[in-house]
Amino acid sequence: MPRRHCDPRASRYLSIMSRPQSPDRFHEDKATFTVRGSQPDIDAGVEAIRTTLKTLPSRPGVYRMQDARGEVLYVGKARVLKNRVANYIQVDRLPRRLQRMVAQTRSMTIVTTNSEAEALLLEAQLIKRFRPPYNVLLRDDKSFPFILLREDHAFPRVQKHRGARKYKGRYYGPFASAGSVTRTINALQKLFLLRSCTDSFFANRSRPCLLYQIRRCSAPCVGRIDEAGYSELVKDAQDFLGGKSTAVQRKLGEAMQTASDALDFEQAAMLRDRLKALTFIQGSQAINAEGLGDADIFALAAKGGAMCIQAFFIRGGQNWGHRSFFPVHTAEVAEDDVLASFMAQFYEEVPPPRLILADRAPADCELMTQALAERAGAKVRIEVPQRGTRTRLIRQAQRNAVEALDRRLAETTTQAKILGEMVEAFGLDGVPDRIEIYDNSHIQGSHALGAMVVAGPEGFRKNAYRKFNIRNPETMPGDDFAMMREVFERRFGKAQREDPDRDGGEWPDLVLIDGGKGQLSAARTMLEEMGIEDVCMIGIAKGPHHGREGREVFHLPDGREVTFPLNHPVLFYLQRLRDEAHRFAIGAHRQKRSKAITTSSLDDVPGIGPARKKALLMHFGTARAVKDAALEDLQRAPGVSRAVARQVYDYFHQ
């Protein structure tokens, strides 16, 4: 990996297009890839494939191409492994991209499966796990949000959910964004008055909360509605989320008319407001998907060597949002192959709906349909509409895909220009592929931690963010310089141990430090003590008016100070990097502080679980009272045996 220097003599910068390619595994828009651990040798690669070919069975499975360091270069699936892998030794027939891959290959790993559909699902799992540089990758570092309607409580709670489905209940989604989930939950509260509070909050209420006052909750916590009435609301919400909004609308209308006829105008007004909320939601859909049921709509656009796939999520005939995806490693790959790879990886996390509409058929469409049916446990159809109302939905998705790709290309061009100007301003020897930004956060030295965020030409890389709890006893509370030294010692000490040759793409090309000369000097001194002298570092300090005018001062290790005019694009870019580090550090500090509030000294006692901890606190009142209690008093606590009482007593009276 080429090393970066802050060279004051450099007067020109290298453009992104002409610059040598970086081995950074997460910079995934690159067209070529540097070999890790050995030089490209196509004969050696072919020989490694021939060796594997001798023992390959004639059955379906998945194969992995690996380089000299054992890192995965490519994951592929095959109906007949022996026939598929044999194609790679016919190098002249391969595209240049795969020729480069063969030249790097030094070993292979084979996994056989029962069917080609099973191989397709396993291939998607391994691609998401290893993120190989020669596979088309769905680059998305966030899981999709769902709405969870819990079923493990007499009065079910509605809430936003991400990640594994560990709670018992019904999951509705995916939604395109957290904002879509929030709007839908707000609608559910207005329409069906379902609670959104936690179980502990629910159990400790003695009077209704504000949500009841503003008619967004039916207050089951204090008995304002019984279990049967609340169950009826839950059923209506399930019907609404399941696409039966018309039935819910008719039911609300009839109830409003009944209340009006009975001269219960207050109840009628409340039902009228709920009916208005439902009508507003139905009218605010971006597309009319009535009668479509559960479906996903995909359209692909390609331009300037980049691709965009636009996805619309339709559930129960309602549009739950749309999202643009920009798969990478798409050079020399056919568009139908890109769409097939995208679908396989996309539905690795998201349950497939019964209907998928696309503007073109993915490669191996029948196999994809079979694999998704196995994944969903139900029949799945992939259709390419040619006529009728569904073609209008496809055209709308195509238009959105083209517009999103145009915006992406425009942003990329602007970003390249900004990075080029930054290189020239600071005298760097090339556009940095990996920028690390550091910040500390604490309150008068308490709960101190350091934070690192990572950015590159493609934007922030949130899966590379790290936080460092300050745990060195020699670090004085509030000593920002000592905190920065500890963070750098741990960050670069680990990098030296795990990647001394800098082949893994985890070494930064540029380090930005939120601080002035002191923080910069502390970090530089620590790196020099570790024998690292070629990492370019820049300190970002507020100007003479503490940054109120946006006049930050940038300190370089050689003592130079750089400032930018107001409204300069490079200044805005660097401020955005600094602000992201600040946001991440403050968020991590708040989490640490919140966790500390809910912990007690009893958490550290061996053998004391949540039940015994609760029993002790209920009996003695506070953790301090438990600590000061005599052995006999501990033994009298309910649920505490003699052995446990002795254990607690010995822990606090060592």
C-alpha positions as CSV (number, residue, x, y, z in Angstrom):
1,M,0.0,0.0,0.0
2,P,1.5,3.4,-1.0
3,R,2.3,5.4,2.1
4,R,1.0,9.0,2.4
5,H,3.1,12.0,3.4
6,C,2.2,15.6,4.1
7,D,4.7,17.0,1.7
8,P,4.8,20.8,1.7
9,R,6.8,20.7,-1.6
10,A,4.0,19.0,-3.5
11,S,2.2,21.5,-5.7
12,R,-0.1,19.4,-7.8
13,Y,-2.4,16.5,-6.9
14,L,-3.1,13.2,-8.6
15,S,-6.6,12.8,-10.0
16,I,-8.8,10.0,-8.8
17,M,-8.9,8.4,-12.2
18,S,-5.1,8.3,-12.8
19,R,-4.1,7.4,-9.3
20,P,-2.8,3.8,-8.6
21,Q,-5.6,1.6,-7.1
22,S,-5.7,1.1,-3.4
23,P,-6.0,-2.4,-1.7
24,D,-8.7,-1.0,0.6
25,R,-11.2,-3.8,0.6
26,F,-14.1,-1.4,1.5
27,H,-13.4,1.0,-1.3
28,E,-15.5,-1.0,-3.6
29,D,-15.8,1.1,-6.7
30,K,-12.3,0.2,-7.9
31,A,-11.9,-1.6,-11.2
32,T,-8.7,-3.4,-10.3
33,F,-7.4,-4.9,-7.0
34,T,-3.9,-5.2,-5.6
35,V,-2.7,-8.7,-4.8
36,R,-2.2,-9.3,-1.1
37,G,0.9,-11.3,-0.2
38,S,2.1,-12.3,-3.7
39,Q,2.5,-11.0,-7.2
40,P,-0.1,-11.7,-10.0
41,D,0.8,-15.0,-11.7
42,I,-1.8,-16.4,-14.0
43,D,0.1,-19.7,-14.4
44,A,0.2,-20.2,-10.6
45,G,-3.5,-19.4,-10.5
46,V,-4.4,-21.9,-13.2
47,E,-2.3,-24.5,-11.4
48,A,-4.1,-23.9,-8.1
49,I,-7.4,-24.4,-9.9
50,R,-6.2,-27.5,-11.7
51,T,-5.2,-29.0,-8.3
52,T,-8.7,-28.4,-6.9
53,L,-10.3,-29.6,-10.0
54,K,-8.9,-33.1,-9.6
55,T,-11.0,-33.8,-6.5
56,L,-14.2,-31.9,-7.4
57,P,-17.5,-33.8,-7.5
58,S,-20.1,-33.5,-10.2
59,R,-22.8,-32.1,-8.0
60,P,-24.1,-28.6,-7.0
61,G,-22.2,-26.4,-4.6
62,V,-20.4,-23.2,-3.8
63,Y,-16.7,-22.5,-4.5
64,R,-14.5,-19.7,-3.1
65,M,-11.4,-18.4,-4.8
66,Q,-8.7,-17.3,-2.3
67,D,-5.4,-15.4,-2.6
68,A,-2.0,-16.2,-1.0
69,R,-3.1,-14.8,2.3
70,G,-6.3,-16.8,2.3
71,E,-8.6,-13.8,1.7
72,V,-11.6,-14.6,-0.4
73,L,-11.5,-13.1,-3.9
74,Y,-14.7,-14.5,-5.3
75,V,-17.7,-16.7,-4.4
76,G,-19.5,-18.6,-7.0
77,K,-22.2,-21.3,-7.2
78,A,-22.6,-24.1,-9.7
79,R,-25.1,-26.8,-10.7
80,V,-22.1,-29.0,-11.5
81,L,-19.0,-27.9,-9.6
82,K,-16.6,-29.8,-11.8
83,N,-17.9,-28.2,-15.0
84,R,-18.1,-24.7,-13.7
85,V,-14.7,-24.5,-12.1
86,A,-13.1,-26.1,-15.2
87,N,-14.1,-22.9,-17.1
88,Y,-11.5,-20.9,-15.2
89,I,-8.5,-22.8,-16.6
90,Q,-9.6,-21.6,-20.1
91,V,-8.1,-18.2,-19.4
92,D,-8.4,-16.8,-23.0
93,R,-12.1,-17.1,-22.8
94,L,-12.5,-15.2,-19.6
95,P,-13.1,-11.4,-19.4
96,R,-10.3,-9.3,-18.1
97,R,-11.8,-9.0,-14.7
98,L,-11.8,-12.8,-14.1
99,Q,-8.4,-13.1,-15.7
100,R,-7.1,-10.8,-12.9
101,M,-8.9,-12.9,-10.4
102,V,-7.3,-16.1,-11.6
103,A,-3.9,-14.5,-11.5
104,Q,-4.4,-13.8,-7.8
105,T,-5.9,-17.2,-6.9
106,R,-3.7,-19.5,-4.9
107,S,-6.3,-21.9,-3.3
108,M,-10.0,-22.8,-3.4
109,T,-12.6,-23.9,-0.8
110,I,-15.5,-26.1,-1.9
111,V,-18.9,-26.6,-0.2
112,T,-21.4,-29.1,-1.8
113,T,-25.1,-28.6,-1.5
114,N,-28.2,-30.7,-2.2
115,S,-29.5,-28.5,-5.0
116,E,-28.5,-25.5,-7.1
117,A,-31.2,-23.4,-5.4
118,E,-29.6,-24.2,-2.0
119,A,-26.2,-23.3,-3.5
120,L,-27.6,-19.9,-4.6
121,L,-28.7,-19.1,-1.1
122,L,-25.4,-20.2,0.4
123,E,-23.6,-18.1,-2.2
124,A,-25.5,-15.0,-1.1
125,Q,-24.7,-15.7,2.6
126,L,-21.0,-16.0,1.9
127,I,-20.9,-12.9,-0.3
128,K,-22.4,-10.8,2.5
129,R,-20.0,-12.4,5.0
130,F,-16.7,-12.1,3.1
131,R,-17.5,-9.1,0.7
132,P,-15.2,-10.4,-2.0
133,P,-13.6,-7.9,-4.4
134,Y,-14.7,-9.7,-7.6
135,N,-18.4,-10.3,-6.7
136,V,-21.1,-7.8,-7.4
137,L,-21.9,-6.4,-3.9
138,L,-25.0,-5.0,-2.5
139,R,-23.4,-2.2,-0.5
140,D,-25.7,-1.3,2.4
141,D,-24.5,-1.2,6.0
142,K,-27.8,-0.8,7.6
143,S,-30.5,-3.4,8.3
144,F,-34.0,-2.7,7.3
145,P,-36.5,-1.4,9.9
146,F,-39.7,-3.3,10.6
147,I,-42.8,-2.6,12.7
148,L,-43.2,-5.2,15.5
149,L,-46.6,-5.8,17.1
150,R,-45.7,-7.7,20.2
151,E,-47.7,-10.7,21.3
152,D,-46.1,-11.5,24.6
153,H,-48.2,-9.1,26.7
154,A,-51.9,-8.8,27.5
155,F,-51.8,-5.3,26.0
156,P,-49.4,-5.6,22.9
157,R,-47.0,-2.9,22.2
158,V,-46.3,-1.4,18.8
159,Q,-42.6,-0.5,18.2
160,K,-39.8,-0.1,15.6
161,H,-37.5,-3.1,15.2
162,R,-34.2,-3.9,13.6
163,G,-32.1,-7.0,13.6
164,A,-32.8,-10.5,14.7
165,R,-36.4,-11.5,15.3
166,K,-36.1,-12.5,18.9
167,Y,-39.5,-11.3,20.2
168,K,-42.7,-13.1,19.8
169,G,-45.1,-11.1,17.6
170,R,-45.9,-10.0,14.1
171,Y,-43.3,-8.2,12.0
172,Y,-44.4,-5.9,9.2
173,G,-41.9,-4.6,6.7
174,P,-39.4,-3.9,5.3
175,F,-39.7,-0.2,5.4
176,A,-37.4,1.9,3.3
177,S,-36.3,4.1,6.1
178,A,-36.7,4.7,9.8
179,G,-38.7,7.8,8.9
180,S,-41.3,5.6,7.1
181,V,-41.6,3.4,10.2
182,T,-42.0,6.5,12.5
183,R,-44.7,7.9,10.3
184,T,-46.6,4.6,10.2
185,I,-46.3,4.1,14.0
186,N,-47.6,7.6,14.5
187,A,-50.5,6.7,12.2
188,L,-51.2,3.6,14.2
189,Q,-51.3,5.5,17.4
190,K,-53.7,8.0,16.0
191,L,-55.9,5.4,14.4
192,F,-55.9,2.6,16.9
193,L,-54.6,4.2,20.1
194,L,-52.0,1.4,20.7
195,R,-49.4,1.8,23.4
196,S,-45.7,2.3,22.4
197,C,-44.2,2.4,25.9
198,T,-41.9,-0.2,27.4
199,D,-43.3,-2.9,29.7
200,S,-41.6,-1.4,32.7
201,F,-43.0,2.0,32.0
202,F,-46.4,0.4,31.5
203,A,-46.3,-1.5,34.8
204,N,-45.4,1.5,36.9
205,R,-48.0,4.0,35.7
206,S,-50.6,5.3,38.2
207,R,-52.2,7.8,35.8
208,P,-52.3,8.3,32.0
209,C,-49.3,9.8,30.3
210,L,-49.4,12.6,27.8
211,L,-50.1,10.3,24.8
212,Y,-53.5,9.6,26.3
213,Q,-54.2,13.3,26.7
214,I,-53.4,14.0,23.0
215,R,-55.5,10.9,21.9
216,R,-52.6,8.7,20.8
217,C,-53.0,6.0,23.4
218,S,-56.0,4.3,25.0
219,A,-54.2,4.2,28.4
220,P,-54.5,0.4,29.1
221,C,-51.8,0.9,31.8
222,V,-54.4,2.5,34.2
223,G,-57.5,0.6,33.1
224,R,-59.0,3.1,30.7
225,I,-59.7,0.2,28.4
226,D,-60.1,-3.4,29.2
227,E,-58.3,-6.3,27.6
228,A,-61.1,-7.2,25.2
229,G,-61.5,-3.7,23.9
230,Y,-57.7,-3.4,23.4
231,S,-57.6,-6.7,21.6
232,E,-60.2,-5.3,19.2
233,L,-57.9,-2.3,18.5
234,V,-55.0,-4.7,17.9
235,K,-57.0,-6.7,15.4
236,D,-58.0,-3.5,13.6
237,A,-54.3,-2.5,13.4
238,Q,-53.4,-6.0,12.1
239,D,-56.1,-5.6,9.4
240,F,-54.7,-2.2,8.5
241,L,-51.1,-3.4,8.2
242,G,-52.3,-6.5,6.3
243,G,-53.9,-4.4,3.6
244,K,-57.5,-4.4,4.8
245,S,-57.7,-0.6,5.3
246,T,-61.0,-0.3,3.5
247,A,-62.6,-2.7,6.0
248,V,-61.2,-0.6,8.8
249,Q,-62.4,2.6,7.2
250,R,-65.9,1.2,6.9
251,K,-65.9,0.0,10.5
252,L,-64.8,3.4,11.8
253,G,-67.5,5.1,9.7
254,E,-70.2,2.9,11.0
255,A,-69.1,3.4,14.6
256,M,-69.0,7.1,14.1
257,Q,-72.5,7.1,12.8
258,T,-73.7,5.0,15.7
259,A,-72.2,7.3,18.2
260,S,-73.7,10.3,16.5
261,D,-77.2,8.7,16.4
262,A,-76.8,8.1,20.2
263,L,-75.9,11.8,20.7
264,D,-72.5,10.8,22.0
265,F,-70.8,13.6,20.1
266,E,-67.5,13.4,22.0
267,Q,-67.1,9.7,20.9
268,A,-68.2,10.6,17.4
269,A,-65.6,13.4,17.2
270,M,-62.9,11.1,18.3
271,L,-63.9,8.5,15.7
272,R,-64.1,11.2,13.1
273,D,-60.5,12.3,13.9
274,R,-59.3,8.7,13.5
275,L,-61.2,8.4,10.2
276,K,-59.5,11.5,9.0
277,A,-56.1,10.1,9.9
278,L,-56.8,7.0,7.9
279,T,-58.0,8.9,4.9
280,F,-54.9,11.1,5.0
281,I,-52.6,8.0,5.1
282,Q,-54.4,6.5,2.1
283,G,-54.1,9.7,0.2
284,S,-50.4,10.3,1.0
285,Q,-49.2,7.1,-0.8
286,A,-46.5,8.0,-3.4
287,I,-47.8,5.4,-5.7
288,N,-51.2,3.7,-6.1
289,A,-50.6,0.0,-5.4
290,E,-54.1,-1.0,-4.5
291,G,-54.8,-4.6,-5.3
292,L,-51.1,-5.5,-5.5
293,G,-51.0,-7.1,-2.0
294,D,-47.4,-7.8,-0.9
295,A,-44.8,-7.0,-3.6
296,D,-41.4,-5.6,-4.3
297,I,-40.7,-3.5,-7.4
298,F,-37.2,-3.3,-8.9
299,A,-35.8,-1.2,-11.8
300,L,-32.2,-0.9,-12.9
301,A,-30.4,2.0,-14.5
302,A,-26.9,2.1,-15.9
303,K,-24.8,5.1,-16.9
304,G,-21.2,6.1,-16.8
305,G,-20.0,2.7,-15.6
306,A,-22.3,2.9,-12.5
307,M,-25.6,1.2,-11.8
308,C,-28.6,2.0,-9.6
309,I,-31.4,-0.3,-8.6
310,Q,-34.5,1.4,-7.3
311,A,-36.7,-0.6,-5.0
312,F,-40.3,0.0,-4.0
313,F,-41.8,-1.9,-1.0
314,I,-45.5,-2.6,-1.2
315,R,-47.1,-4.4,1.7
316,G,-50.9,-4.9,2.0
317,G,-51.4,-2.7,-1.1
318,Q,-49.6,0.2,0.7
319,N,-46.4,1.8,-0.4
320,W,-43.9,1.5,2.5
321,G,-41.2,3.6,0.9
322,H,-38.5,3.2,-1.6
323,R,-34.7,3.1,-1.6
324,S,-31.9,3.4,-4.1
325,F,-29.1,0.9,-4.1
326,F,-25.8,1.2,-5.9
327,P,-24.2,-2.2,-6.3
328,V,-20.4,-2.2,-6.8
329,H,-17.9,-4.4,-8.7
330,T,-20.3,-4.2,-11.7
331,A,-17.7,-3.6,-14.4
332,E,-17.9,-6.1,-17.2
333,V,-20.9,-7.7,-15.6
334,A,-24.2,-8.1,-17.5
335,E,-27.2,-6.1,-16.1
336,D,-29.3,-9.2,-15.6
337,D,-26.4,-10.8,-13.7
338,V,-26.2,-7.7,-11.5
339,L,-29.9,-7.8,-10.8
340,A,-29.7,-11.5,-9.9
341,S,-26.8,-11.0,-7.5
342,F,-28.6,-8.0,-6.0
343,M,-31.8,-10.0,-5.4
344,A,-29.9,-13.0,-3.8
345,Q,-28.1,-10.7,-1.4
346,F,-31.1,-8.4,-0.7
347,Y,-33.4,-11.3,0.3
348,E,-30.7,-12.8,2.5
349,E,-32.0,-10.4,5.1
350,V,-35.5,-9.5,4.0
351,P,-38.3,-12.1,3.7
352,P,-39.3,-12.3,0.0
353,P,-42.9,-11.3,-0.8
354,R,-45.1,-13.5,-2.9
355,L,-44.7,-11.2,-5.9
356,I,-41.6,-9.5,-7.3
357,L,-42.0,-7.1,-10.3
358,A,-38.9,-6.1,-12.3
359,D,-38.1,-4.1,-15.4
360,R,-36.1,-7.1,-16.7
361,A,-35.7,-10.8,-15.8
362,P,-32.7,-11.6,-13.6
363,A,-30.2,-14.2,-14.8
364,D,-31.3,-17.7,-14.1
365,C,-34.8,-16.5,-13.3
366,E,-36.3,-19.9,-12.7
367,L,-33.5,-20.8,-10.3
368,M,-33.9,-17.5,-8.5
369,T,-37.6,-18.1,-8.1
370,Q,-37.0,-21.5,-6.7
371,A,-34.4,-20.3,-4.2
372,L,-36.6,-17.4,-3.0
373,A,-39.5,-19.8,-2.6
374,E,-37.3,-22.0,-0.3
375,R,-36.3,-18.8,1.6
376,A,-39.9,-17.6,2.0
377,G,-41.5,-21.0,2.6
378,A,-44.2,-20.2,0.1
379,K,-44.6,-19.7,-3.6
380,V,-42.8,-16.6,-5.1
381,R,-43.3,-15.2,-8.6
382,I,-41.0,-12.9,-10.5
383,E,-42.8,-11.0,-13.3
384,V,-41.7,-8.5,-15.9
385,P,-45.0,-6.6,-16.7
386,Q,-45.6,-5.9,-20.4
387,R,-49.0,-4.3,-20.2
388,G,-51.6,-3.1,-17.8
389,T,-51.4,-0.9,-14.6
390,R,-48.3,-2.7,-13.4
391,T,-46.2,-1.3,-16.2
392,R,-46.9,2.2,-14.8
393,L,-45.4,1.1,-11.5
394,I,-42.3,-0.2,-13.4
395,R,-42.0,3.1,-15.3
396,Q,-42.1,5.1,-12.1
397,A,-39.4,2.9,-10.6
398,Q,-37.3,3.3,-13.7
399,R,-37.6,7.0,-13.6
400,N,-36.6,7.1,-10.0
401,A,-33.6,4.8,-10.7
402,V,-32.4,7.1,-13.5
403,E,-32.8,10.3,-11.4
404,A,-31.0,8.7,-8.4
405,L,-28.1,7.6,-10.6
406,D,-27.8,11.1,-12.1
407,R,-27.7,12.6,-8.6
408,R,-25.1,10.0,-7.5
409,L,-22.8,10.7,-10.5
410,A,-23.1,14.4,-9.9
411,E,-22.2,14.0,-6.2
412,T,-19.3,11.8,-7.2
413,T,-17.9,14.4,-9.5
414,T,-18.3,17.2,-6.9
415,Q,-16.6,15.0,-4.3
416,A,-13.7,14.2,-6.5
417,K,-13.2,17.9,-7.1
418,I,-13.3,18.7,-3.4
419,L,-10.8,15.9,-2.6
420,G,-8.5,17.2,-5.3
421,E,-8.6,20.7,-3.8
422,M,-7.9,19.3,-0.4
423,V,-4.9,17.4,-1.6
424,E,-3.5,20.6,-3.1
425,A,-4.2,22.7,-0.1
426,F,-2.5,20.4,2.4
427,G,0.3,19.2,0.0
428,L,-0.7,15.5,0.1
429,D,0.8,13.2,-2.4
430,G,-2.5,11.7,-3.6
431,V,-6.2,11.5,-2.9
432,P,-6.7,9.6,0.4
433,D,-8.7,6.4,0.2
434,R,-9.2,6.1,3.9
435,I,-9.6,9.2,6.2
436,E,-9.9,8.6,10.0
437,I,-11.3,11.3,12.2
438,Y,-10.8,11.2,16.0
439,D,-12.6,13.0,18.9
440,N,-12.9,12.5,22.6
441,S,-16.0,12.9,24.8
442,H,-16.4,13.2,28.6
443,I,-18.0,15.3,31.3
444,Q,-15.4,16.5,33.7
445,G,-13.4,13.4,33.0
446,S,-16.3,10.9,33.8
447,H,-17.3,8.2,31.3
448,A,-14.5,9.2,29.0
449,L,-14.1,7.6,25.6
450,G,-12.5,8.3,22.3
451,A,-14.2,7.9,18.9
452,M,-13.0,7.1,15.4
453,V,-15.1,7.6,12.3
454,V,-13.9,6.6,8.8
455,A,-14.6,8.2,5.4
456,G,-13.4,7.8,1.9
457,P,-14.2,9.1,-1.6
458,E,-17.5,7.2,-1.5
459,G,-18.6,8.7,1.8
460,F,-18.7,7.5,5.4
461,R,-17.9,3.9,6.1
462,K,-20.0,3.3,9.2
463,N,-19.1,-0.3,9.5
464,A,-15.5,0.8,10.3
465,Y,-16.5,3.2,13.1
466,R,-14.8,2.4,16.5
467,K,-15.1,3.7,20.1
468,F,-12.4,3.4,22.7
469,N,-13.2,3.4,26.4
470,I,-10.5,5.3,28.3
471,R,-9.3,2.7,30.9
472,N,-5.7,3.6,31.6
473,P,-5.4,4.3,35.3
474,E,-2.6,6.8,34.6
475,T,-4.8,8.9,32.4
476,M,-6.0,11.8,34.6
477,P,-9.7,12.7,34.3
478,G,-10.2,15.4,31.8
479,D,-6.7,15.2,30.3
480,D,-7.5,15.3,26.6
481,F,-3.9,14.9,25.5
482,A,-3.5,11.7,27.5
483,M,-6.8,10.4,26.2
484,M,-5.7,11.0,22.6
485,R,-2.4,9.2,23.3
486,E,-4.2,6.2,24.7
487,V,-6.6,6.1,21.7
488,F,-3.7,6.2,19.2
489,E,-1.7,3.6,21.1
490,R,-4.5,1.1,21.0
491,R,-5.7,1.9,17.5
492,F,-2.2,1.8,15.8
493,G,-0.8,-0.9,18.1
494,K,-3.5,-3.2,16.9
495,A,-2.9,-2.2,13.3
496,Q,0.8,-3.0,13.7
497,R,0.1,-6.4,15.2
498,E,-2.6,-7.5,12.7
499,D,-1.4,-5.8,9.5
500,P,2.3,-4.8,9.8
501,D,2.7,-4.9,6.0
502,R,-0.3,-2.6,5.4
503,D,-1.8,-5.0,2.9
504,G,-5.3,-5.1,4.4
505,G,-6.5,-1.6,3.6
506,E,-7.0,-0.7,7.2
507,W,-4.2,1.8,7.6
508,P,-5.3,5.5,7.1
509,D,-4.0,7.7,4.4
510,L,-5.0,10.8,6.4
511,V,-5.8,11.3,10.1
512,L,-7.9,14.3,11.2
513,I,-7.9,15.2,14.9
514,D,-10.6,17.4,16.5
515,G,-8.2,19.6,18.4
516,G,-5.3,22.0,18.1
517,K,-1.6,21.8,18.4
518,G,-1.7,20.0,21.8
519,Q,-3.9,17.1,20.6
520,L,-1.9,16.8,17.4
521,S,1.4,16.8,19.2
522,A,0.2,14.1,21.6
523,A,-1.0,11.9,18.8
524,R,2.2,12.4,16.8
525,T,4.4,11.7,19.8
526,M,2.7,8.4,20.5
527,L,3.1,7.3,16.9
528,E,6.7,8.2,16.9
529,E,7.3,6.1,20.0
530,M,5.7,3.2,18.1
531,G,8.0,3.7,15.1
532,I,5.3,5.1,12.9
533,E,6.4,8.3,11.2
534,D,4.6,8.3,7.8
535,V,1.0,8.8,8.8
536,C,-0.3,12.2,7.6
537,M,-2.1,14.0,10.5
538,I,-4.0,17.3,10.6
539,G,-5.5,19.0,13.6
540,I,-8.8,20.9,13.3
541,A,-9.1,23.7,15.8
542,K,-11.6,26.5,16.2
543,G,-10.6,29.9,15.0
544,P,-10.1,33.1,17.0
545,H,-13.9,33.4,17.5
546,H,-14.2,29.7,18.5
547,G,-15.6,28.7,15.1
548,R,-18.6,30.9,15.2
549,E,-17.7,32.2,11.8
550,G,-16.7,28.9,10.5
551,R,-13.0,29.9,10.4
552,E,-11.4,26.7,11.6
553,V,-7.6,26.6,11.7
554,F,-6.0,23.4,10.4
555,H,-2.6,22.6,12.0
556,L,0.0,20.5,10.2
557,P,2.8,18.5,12.0
558,D,5.4,20.8,10.5
559,G,3.9,23.8,12.2
560,R,2.1,25.2,9.3
561,E,-1.5,26.5,9.7
562,V,-4.0,26.5,6.9
563,T,-7.3,28.4,6.8
564,F,-9.9,28.5,4.1
565,P,-12.2,31.4,3.0
566,L,-15.8,31.3,4.2
567,N,-18.1,29.1,2.1
568,H,-15.1,27.2,0.7
569,P,-16.2,23.6,-0.3
570,V,-13.1,22.0,1.3
571,L,-13.9,23.8,4.6
572,F,-17.5,22.5,4.5
573,Y,-16.3,19.0,3.7
574,L,-13.8,18.9,6.6
575,Q,-16.3,20.5,9.0
576,R,-18.7,17.7,8.0
577,L,-16.1,15.1,8.8
578,R,-15.3,16.7,12.1
579,D,-19.0,17.0,13.0
580,E,-19.7,13.3,12.2
581,A,-16.9,12.4,14.6
582,H,-18.3,14.7,17.2
583,R,-21.8,13.2,16.8
584,F,-20.5,9.7,17.1
585,A,-18.4,10.5,20.1
586,I,-21.3,12.2,21.9
587,G,-23.7,9.4,21.1
588,A,-21.3,6.8,22.4
589,H,-20.7,8.8,25.5
590,R,-24.5,9.2,26.2
591,Q,-24.9,5.4,25.8
592,K,-22.1,4.8,28.3
593,R,-23.6,7.3,30.7
594,S,-27.1,5.9,30.4
595,K,-25.8,2.4,31.0
596,A,-23.9,3.6,34.1
597,I,-27.1,5.1,35.5
598,T,-28.9,1.7,35.4
599,T,-26.0,-0.3,37.0
600,S,-25.2,-0.8,40.6
601,S,-22.4,-2.3,42.6
602,L,-24.4,-5.6,42.9
603,D,-23.8,-6.2,39.1
604,D,-20.2,-7.1,39.9
605,V,-20.9,-9.6,42.6
606,P,-20.2,-13.2,41.2
607,G,-23.3,-15.4,41.2
608,I,-25.8,-12.6,41.6
609,G,-28.2,-12.5,38.7
610,P,-31.2,-10.2,38.0
611,A,-33.6,-12.2,40.3
612,R,-31.3,-12.2,43.4
613,K,-30.3,-8.6,42.7
614,K,-34.0,-7.6,42.7
615,A,-34.6,-9.5,45.8
616,L,-31.8,-7.8,47.7
617,L,-32.8,-4.4,46.5
618,M,-36.4,-4.9,47.4
619,H,-35.4,-6.1,50.9
620,F,-32.7,-3.5,51.7
621,G,-33.8,-0.6,49.5
622,T,-30.4,0.4,48.1
623,A,-27.1,-1.2,47.0
624,R,-25.3,0.7,49.7
625,A,-27.5,-0.8,52.3
626,V,-26.7,-4.3,50.9
627,K,-23.0,-3.5,51.1
628,D,-23.2,-2.4,54.7
629,A,-25.5,-5.3,55.8
630,A,-24.3,-7.9,58.3
631,L,-24.1,-11.5,57.3
632,E,-27.1,-12.4,59.4
633,D,-29.2,-9.7,57.7
634,L,-28.2,-10.9,54.3
635,Q,-29.3,-14.5,55.2
636,R,-32.7,-13.2,56.2
637,A,-33.4,-11.7,52.8
638,P,-36.0,-13.7,50.8
639,G,-34.6,-15.8,48.0
640,V,-31.0,-15.6,49.3
641,S,-29.4,-18.8,50.6
642,R,-26.7,-18.9,53.2
643,A,-24.1,-19.6,50.5
644,V,-25.2,-16.6,48.5
645,A,-25.3,-14.4,51.5
646,R,-21.7,-15.4,52.4
647,Q,-20.6,-14.7,48.8
648,V,-22.1,-11.2,48.9
649,Y,-20.7,-10.5,52.3
650,D,-17.2,-11.6,51.4
651,Y,-17.3,-9.6,48.2
652,F,-17.9,-6.3,50.0
653,H,-15.7,-7.1,53.1
654,Q,-12.5,-8.4,51.6
